[in-house]
Amino acid sequence: MIIHRPLYLQKLITRRQDGLIKIITGLRRCGKSYLLLNLYRKHLLEQGVKDDHIIAVDLEDYNNYPLHEPQAMLQEIDKRITDNDLYYILIDEVQHLKHFEDVLNTLLKRGTLDIYVTGSNARFLSKDVITTFRGRGEEVHIHPLSFQEFRSAFLSVPFHELLQTYLNYGGMPQIADMSNVEQKQDYLKSLFTETYLTDIRERYHIYDDGDLEELVSLIASTIGSLQNPLKLQNTFRSTKQSHIAQETIKRYIDCLQDAFIIEKATRYDIKGKRYISTPQKYYFEDLGLRNALLNFRQFEPTHLMENLIYNELRIRGFSVDVGQVVLNKKDSNGVSQRIPYEVDFVCNIGYRRCYIQSAYSMPTYDKIEQELKSLTLVNDSFAKVIITADLTPTHRLDNGVLILNLQDFLMQEDSLIV
């Protein structure tokens, strides 16, 4: 099954021949190799690049094992360059190449090579890329399939039926080729335990990972809730009879973020215009992985929809924080009170900002008023949006708040240009 990924393909196209190393990162098995070796290579051929001027090397192919040695790789590339024209170098899973930093920098100096590589997140993280290739490389980070990309493979399936599948099993590309429920569940469970946990153990030398598994399962069961290491430590002590220290919990959370399994959303005081360092919210990069951790037994549409919206916003390039706005009022005795209200997402991209509430359903006027309360306390001119899974058509209220149907939000890329 071919699933086109126009967003990421366009990012590579825009960076073509810019004199930098293009480094594709992301969660393992999210489609980095397919993007580079299939979709981008096909684009180059369609643009008239000769096939023998595209040097593609898959370092996870055992036949290419000798090319893990730096000298062998340089000799192989030299052998395939037969003129002074521009050549495209596509190296998949470059972390298998010993001293890959030196090899890539050597190739970059030649001037007639346009270089693209993918790297496994466990040994080739965003922070590694920034440190190692400062000024010589640029990162193109990709996510699992967005709902719109997933939908492109199932156009005949009704929206809400496909949405249920996506909320259950997420957007890992291999899932789109699986029709059997048991196969999907087994794949996602083994992917986490046999790939991601193994990667984290190897990189960070974690030898007793029972607490790590418990921690990530605990975060999975509380997506959308405010958390911090101390709160998680207390939960471990009360429910798991574990004495894991909050410093260890913080380290494990950092590992999970480095591996692109979870992302952190920091709280932002909207009126005070400052960040609140703790607690934070954590969201899963892929909903299928989150559900696999809980053995597919904790399906909570409200929280899953919130995580889905967060992921979609990140895919669209927004930086996303959790907003807080405080109402100052006096009680019946005249005592001043500070009542905090939460805005689910404060979203920024360039000079644009919008505030978003995620409301799975708003069946009554009281529920609508509840969702509106925090938005109406934000006293600025930026867009304010409530995204709902109700079948109500997208419309704008008299106070300017946009009620946005979830289907319109997911299927219309410009739905937040308001």
N, C-alpha and C positions, 0 to 999 in steps of 0.2 A: 504494500500500500504506500503510495507517495503522498506525503503531506507537505505542502509548500509552506515555507516559513518566511514570508516576504519581509517582515520587520527586520530579522537578523541578516537576511540576504542583502537587503538594502544597506545595512550598516557596513558590510564588507565591501559592497560596490562603491560606497562613498569614500572608503579608505584606500581604494585601489591606487597603487603607485604613489603613495604619499611619503615614501622614504622611511617608514617605520615598520617594525615587526608587529603584525596583527596577532594578538594572543587571545584565543577563544577559551573562556572559562565557564564553569557552571557545574551544577549537580551531576554526578556521574549518571550515565545512561539517559541524559535529557536530550540528546540529539546533536552534540557538538561535531562528532565525526561525520554524520550524515550531512550536516550543513556544509562542512568544508569539502569533503571528498566527493559528494554527489551534487548537491544543489549549486554550490559556488563553482565547482569544476565545470558543470554543465553550462552555467552562465558564461564562463570564459570562452568555452568552445563556441557558443552561440554568438559571441562578440567577435569571432574570427581569430581567436588565439589558436595557434597550431597545437595539436595534441602533444607533439614531442617537445613543446616549450612549456608544458606543465609537468613538473617533476613532483609526483605525489608519493609519499612514503607512509605506510601504516606500520607503526612500530609495535603494534600488538599482534601483527601477523608474524608467526614464528619463522616464516621464510626470510623475514628481514632482521632476524636476531643478530647477525653479524654487524648490522648497521647501528647497533647500540654503542659501538666503539667510535669515538670522535673521528679518528683518521679514516676509518672505513666509510663513514657517512660523507665526509668531505671529498673523498676519492670517487664515491658513487655519483655525487652531484657533478663533480668536474668531468667525469666520463660522459655524462648525458648533455653537457653544454657543448655545442658544436659550432656556435657562431657568436657574434657580438650583440645579437638581439636581446630583448627583455625576456627573462624566464620567470615563471611563477613557481615558487617552492611551497608545497603544502605538506606539512609534517604532522601526522596524527599521533597523539599521546607522546609528546616530545620529552616528557619527564623520564622516559626509558633511555634516552640518549645521554650517555655520561658526559658531564661538563657541557650540558646543552647551552648554557649561557655563553660560553666562549665560542662554541661552534656557530651559534646564531649571530653573534656580534662579528665573527670573522666573515660570514656570508654577507652580512649587511654592508660591510665596507666595500664590497665589490661594485656596488652601484647599479648593476644591471639585473638585480634579482628583487622580485617583490615577494616578501616572505610572510607566510601564514602558518600558525601552529595551533594545535589544541593541547590542553594540559589537564590531567586528572586533578580534581579539586583536592584530593588528600595530600598530594605532594607538590602542588602547583597552585597556590592560592592567590587571591587578589593581592594580598599584602606582599607575597613573594614577587609577583609581577612588578608591582610598583617599585620595590626595593632594587630588584635585579636589573630591570630594563629602564630605569629612570631616564627619560629623554630620548630613548631609542625604541621604545615599544608602547603600544596602546592596547588596552583590554576591551574586548567585546564580550560582555557577559550575557549568557542566554539562560532562559528559564524552561521548565517543562512546557508542554503545549498549553497555550491559552485556550479558553473555551471556544473562541472563534476558530482557532486552528484545528482543534479537536472536531468541531462541528463540520469543518470542510470535508471530513472523511465520511460523514453520516448525514448528508443533506436530506435524505428521505425520512429520517427519524424525527418525530415531533419534538419541538424545543424542550418542553418540560420533562419528557421521557429521557432525553439525552442529558439534560441538566442533572437528573437523579443519578445517572451513570457517572457523570463527571464528579459530582459531589462525593460519590462512593469510592471511585477508583482513580480519580485524579487524571493528570495529563502526561504521564510518562509515555513516550511514543510507542513503546512495545504494547501497551495496553490496548491501543487502537486496533491491533491485529488479533486480539484475543476475544473470542465470543463466549467462552466458558467461564462462568463465575468462579468456580474453584481454581481454574488456571490463573485468573487475575489475582485472586487472593494469595495463592501460593507464591506467585512471582513477586508481589510486593513485599510479602513477609521475608522471603529469602533475600531480596534485594537489600533490605535494611540490615538484616543480621549478618549476611555473608559478604556483603560488599561494603556498606557504609561503616558499620561498626568495626569491621576488620581494618579498613583504611584509618579510622581514628585511632584504634589501638596501636597500629604500626607507627603512625606519625608521632603520636604523643606518648608512646611507651606506657599505655594504660593496660596493666596486666590483669587486674581484677575489675571487670567492667560490669559487675552485677548492679552496682549503684548507678552507673551510667545508663543502663537500660531502664532502670526504675525511674530515673530522672526524666528521660525523654518521654517515657510513657505518661508520667505525671503532667508534664507540660502539654502533651497531646490531649489529655483529658480536661485541661483547663484553658484551652485557647480562648482568647478574648477576655481573660481575667488578668488583673494586675498581679504581678509576681515580683519577688526579689529573692536573693539567695537566703536571707534570714528566714523569710516566710516558708520557703521550700525546705530549709533545714528543720524547722519546727514540724512541718508535715511529715518528713521522714521519721522524726523521732516519735511522733504520736501514732502513725499508722504503719510504719515499716520496721519499727524497733531498730532503726539504723542511727548510728552516731556520726554520720558523714558531716564534715565541717562545711560551713558556708563558703570558705575559700575554695574547697574542692568543688562545690556546686558551681561557683562562679567559673572555675577553670573548665569544667565540663560544658557549661553553657557556651563559653567562648569556642570550645572545640566544635560544638554542634553548629555554631554560626559560621565558623571557618569552613566547615564542610558543606555549607549552603543548605543544610537540612531545615534550620529555622532562621527567622529574621526577627530582630528586635525593633519594636516601635517605642520611642521615648516619649514621655509626657511633656506637653508644652502648655505653659500658662499663657493663654491667648491675650488676656488683658495686660498681664505683667510683662509680656513679650520676653519670656525666659524659659529655659528648659528646667524640668524637675527630674533630677537624676534617677530617682527611684520612687515607687516601683515602676516596672515597665510591662509591656505586653509582648508576647511571643506568638508568631504565626508560622505555620509550616509552608515550606516552599511547594510541597505537593500534598494535596488532600488525601490521595490514595495511600501514601506512606503514613500519614497521620492515622488513618483508619486501620491500617494493617497493624500498627503498634498496639491498638486497642482490640485487635482480633475482630474488627468490624462489628463490634457490639455496642458502640456508643455513637449512634447517629443523631446528632443534634442540629437540625436544619438552621436554627438561628446562628449558632457559632460557626458552622461550616460556611454559611453565606457570608458572614463577616470576614472569614479567612479568604474566601474566594474574591471578595471585593478588594481586600488588601493586595492580594497577588496581582489582580488585574491592574490596579493602580501602579504597582511597581513595574510591571511589564510595559506600561505606557510611559514610563520615565519619571513618574512623580516621586519626590521624597515624601514619606508619609510618617506623621507623628500622631500621637493620641492627644487630643485637645482637652484642656480643662478651663472652665470659665466659672468664676465665683460670683454668687449673688450676695450682696450685703443687705441685711434687713434686720429689723428689730422684732423680738417676740412680744407676746402680750404684756410682759413686764417691762418692756422698754430696753431689754438687754440686746446689744448688737450680736448678730450671728453671721457667720460666713458659711454659706451653703454652696458646696462645689457641685457643678454639673459637668458631665463628660460629653465631649464631642468625639464621636468614634474616630474620625480621621481628619487631620489638618494636612492638606495636600498642596505641595508647591512644585512648580516647574517653571523655570525662568522667572518672569515677572508675574506669572499667574498664580492664584491661590484659590482654593475652594474648601468649604467645610462640608463633611459628609456624615450623615447618620445612616446606619444599616438597620432597617426594620423589616424583618421577615414578613410580618403581617400587621396591618393597621385596621382591624375590623370595626373599631368604634371611634367616636369622636374623642373620647378620653385618651385613647392610645395615640391618636394623631397629636393631641395637645402635649402628651408626654414626650414624643419624639421632637416636637417643635421647640420645647422649652429651652434647651441649651443653645439651639441655633439663634433664637430670638434674643438671647442675652449677648450674642457676639455683635458688638456695635461697630461694624465696618461695612464697606461696600462690596466685599468679595462675595462670590457666589455661594449660596447655601442650598444643599441638596439632601433629600431623603431618598434612598434607594430601597424599593420594596419589591418583594416577590409576589405581591398581590397582582391580580390580573387587571387592576385599574390602569387605564391609559396614562401615559406620561402627560402631566399638566403642571401649570404654575398656580400657586395660591396668590391671594390678593397681597400678601406681605412679601411677595417675590421669591419665596422658597419653591424650588423645583421638586416635584414629586416624580421620581424617575423610575419607571418600570425596569426590573432587573433584566428582562430580555432586551430592552432598548439599550441599557447600559453595556451589556456584554457584546451585543452585535453591532453597535454603532460606535466607531472609534472616536467620533467627534461629539459623543453624547455629553461630555463635560465642558464643552466650549459654550459657556452660557454667559 
